[in-house]
Amino acid sequence: MAYEQFIRDLNYLGKKDLDRIKKAYEFAQSAHQGQFRQTGEPFFSHSVAVAKTLALWKLDADTIIAALLHDVLEDTTVKIDQIRHGFGKNVANLVEAVTKLGRIRIKKSWFPFKPSKKENLADFERQAETLRKMIIAMSRDIRAILIKLADRLHNMKTLHGVEQQKQARIAKETLEIYAPIAHRLGMNELRGVLEDLAFPYVYPAEYKWITELAVPVYKKRQKYLSKIIKIASKKMRQEKIKFEIHGRAKHIYSLYRKMLRHDKDLSQIYDLVAVRIIVLTIEDCYKVLGILHANWKPLVGKIKDYIALPKPNGYQSLHTTVFCQAGEIVEFQIRTVQMHELAENGIAAHWHYSQVKTSAKMPKETLIWIQKLARWQKSLHNPKSLYEDLKLDFFKDRIFVFTPKGDIKDLPAGATSVDFAYAIHTQIGNRCVGAKCNGKMIGLSKPLENADIVEILIARKGGKPKRDWLNFVKTSLAKNHIRKFFKLGPVS
Ligand code: MN
């Protein structure tokens, strides 16, 4: 039975939690009854896949439940109150947050994107950064982002079932918005996987070029490395070290980036397939390094002790590149289980935190965000206080609002359509006579919300601001334009 299989990944939770999860499972299953994905699978299989990914990251019961329910508001007749009554306020808030995140879209004009002009690229990067901030701002609770990332991961894995037009947009969003967010959360493995899934859809020609170039080299290396792994394993067993060892191929998009950056010859990229050894203690890390060097001669300048001297991002490991059998060059990475988990799924961000300590340039709000994440990281091993500090409120005073064309305006919380109109252009503000929000007419004084799509209606001829707008506008930009029009003199 599918359910039995599902809960096997949840063995880190207690009976009470599992009972609630079972209820959510059945609830979501019946809500999505009769719905199918474009791949032909039952829709509910998507909800389960998303929940499973979060289970691999060992998230709490509320997150797993919210993951099972994450599409019911958008795609079924279930209402938010039912979720609140059935599963509590926290789950309802998470489902609502994830649903809102689903409304965020990159602009159509971003795809196909040709970074031919420098200004284009800068403009694109600025907009992408705003979208990333917006996603974080709207999540408030980091678990909502994690659900969204797990959702995106499964959608990327099943992207072949979607029509071509949509494929391109979703892949581009993944590459430019979601993979960088995963990266910032220290989730490097997820970032690599998302990028590799998106790469062929976004840059098909480049993908073809790099795979044709790299795949034969990968295969040859894997074969050679399996011999090296056998030899290294034998030596470590002789020294009674407990270890895990495997060959680790570089993610293809990351290889592509490296090739672009350094204009490198593939044969010069030694970490194309590296050997990774995971042990239990730091002491064992150094022992393993000694064993490797006793057998194979290290390359001068290629021994890196990132345990004693972690990278600015907090990354820890020992790296060494050695001459193996037949003079082939092999990179080894040695680390403890804990270092490994942090490097791969760092979820929160031990490394962001260390980066801050060494970088004075980090803006203040980023610092707060990072500190919160770091606190979360610490509380990971203290389930009682877990998620107490998860609220990402460093953008709580800002909202992000779309124009109908997909441009984003960043406004203070409480800003109205009039503020939005002036943020677009002075004349749009002065001639504003009404506003549509998400397709419906709204009053000009109504505060806008995150991710609203707002269309400003302007007077055909003339049109002028109203003095009473001064009673509700929030931005000094709008205030000053209105005051100027009525010759009142600017406010500071
Ligand atoms: Mn979904």
Residues whose N, C-alpha, C, O or C-beta is under 5 A from the ligand:
A	BS01	MN	D71 D151
